[in-house]
Amino acid sequence: MARTGIHGGQGPRQNRLIKGDNAPLDIKPDNVEQMVLLSLKTATWLDEADLASASIAVQLAKSMDEMPNRRHQLAPILIGLLSNLGLLNNRQEDTIMTPQEMLQAIAGGQTK
């Protein structure tokens, strides 16, 4: 496990799992739809309430593949959807700590 640093000035992030083979991702920039589908299929925390957002994310990714000249317009929307689904930064849920929680963690020696 590796530490992932600080996010948003709200305290330490949770531990992030490290791949066993240390191989880089095979990114195909002209196939955003397949990458989004793969990410959604491996997101075990998503349920039926997330279907609409997931479906829209796939459609946006497909549009980006079909219309590369509009990627600059579609990418921010897709990024927002993926973030809301917990697919960016390897986060499955909101882990922002309140100041009180952070003080308790520091007092309890949980800063590592």
Buried (B, 14 or more C-beta within 10 A) or exposed (E): EEEBEEBEEBBBBEEEEEEEEEEEEEEEEEBBBBBBBEBBEEBEEBEEEBEEBBEEBBBBBBBBBEEEEEBEEBBEBBBBBBEEBBBEEEBEEEEEBEEEEBEEBEEEEEEE
